[in-house]
Amino acid sequence: MNELQKEAFTNLAAGGGSDGMFGFTVWALLAGIAFSTIGYFYFRAGKRNSDFTTLGTGVVLMIFPYFVTKTPYIILIGAGVMAWHYYRDRI
């Protein structure tokens, strides 16, 4: 076993190493799918009610997971966008 293989094995054994496909972990993919699904329902509601803000929120929720690879950031951004939509008329 050469040094590069030892380092890769050590990194993988420590829980690091592979970030999954295209830098996404499994949890990031699941979070992205969840927020995209929620975004789809926002989009449908916005289209049905002719509400541009709800429609735009849905588009943002469907698209942003493609550009963010870290799971905590996906969750924070998605929750923030949904919170903004919820509180935009209440403040």
C-alpha positions as CSV (number, residue, x, y, z in Angstrom):
1,M,0.0,0.0,0.0
2,N,1.5,3.3,-1.0
3,E,1.2,6.6,0.8
4,L,-1.7,7.9,-1.3
5,Q,-3.7,4.8,-0.7
6,K,-2.9,4.9,3.1
7,E,-4.0,8.5,3.2
8,A,-7.2,7.8,1.3
9,F,-8.0,4.8,3.6
10,T,-7.4,6.8,6.7
11,N,-9.5,9.7,5.5
12,L,-12.4,7.4,4.5
13,A,-12.2,5.5,7.9
14,A,-12.4,8.8,9.7
15,G,-15.7,9.6,8.0
16,G,-14.3,12.0,5.4
17,G,-13.4,11.4,1.8
18,S,-16.1,10.9,-0.6
19,D,-18.6,13.8,-0.9
20,G,-20.9,11.7,-3.1
21,M,-22.0,12.6,-6.6
22,F,-21.0,16.0,-7.8
23,G,-20.1,17.1,-4.2
24,F,-23.5,16.3,-2.8
25,T,-23.9,13.9,0.2
26,V,-26.9,11.7,0.5
27,W,-28.4,14.0,3.1
28,A,-27.9,17.0,0.8
29,L,-29.7,15.2,-2.0
30,L,-32.6,14.3,0.3
31,A,-32.9,17.8,1.6
32,G,-32.7,19.2,-2.0
33,I,-35.5,16.8,-3.1
34,A,-37.6,17.7,-0.1
35,F,-37.3,21.5,-0.7
36,S,-37.8,21.0,-4.5
37,T,-41.0,19.1,-3.8
38,I,-42.2,21.8,-1.4
39,G,-41.2,24.4,-4.0
40,Y,-43.3,22.6,-6.6
41,F,-46.4,22.9,-4.4
42,Y,-45.6,26.6,-3.8
43,F,-45.3,27.0,-7.5
44,R,-48.7,25.3,-8.2
45,A,-50.4,27.4,-5.5
46,G,-49.0,30.6,-6.9
47,K,-50.0,29.7,-10.4
48,R,-53.5,28.7,-9.4
49,N,-54.0,31.9,-7.3
50,S,-52.1,34.2,-9.7
51,D,-49.8,35.2,-6.8
52,F,-46.4,36.1,-8.2
53,T,-44.7,36.0,-4.8
54,T,-45.8,32.5,-4.0
55,L,-44.9,31.4,-7.6
56,G,-41.4,33.0,-7.3
57,T,-40.9,31.4,-3.9
58,G,-41.7,28.0,-5.5
59,V,-39.2,28.6,-8.3
60,V,-36.5,29.6,-5.8
61,L,-37.1,26.5,-3.7
62,M,-37.0,24.3,-6.7
63,I,-33.8,25.7,-8.2
64,F,-31.5,26.7,-5.3
65,P,-30.6,23.1,-4.2
66,Y,-28.8,22.7,-7.6
67,F,-26.3,25.4,-6.6
68,V,-25.8,24.7,-2.9
69,T,-23.9,21.5,-1.9
70,K,-23.7,21.6,1.9
71,T,-26.6,20.1,3.8
72,P,-26.8,22.8,6.5
73,Y,-26.9,25.6,4.0
74,I,-29.6,23.8,2.0
75,I,-31.7,23.5,5.1
76,L,-31.0,27.1,6.3
77,I,-31.7,28.7,2.9
78,G,-34.8,26.6,2.3
79,A,-36.2,27.4,5.8
80,G,-35.3,31.0,5.4
81,V,-37.1,31.3,2.0
82,M,-40.2,29.7,3.4
83,A,-40.1,31.8,6.6
84,W,-39.7,35.0,4.4
85,H,-42.8,33.9,2.4
86,Y,-44.7,33.2,5.6
87,Y,-43.9,36.5,7.3
88,R,-43.8,38.9,4.3
89,D,-47.5,39.9,4.8
90,R,-47.6,39.5,8.6
91,I,-45.0,42.1,9.5
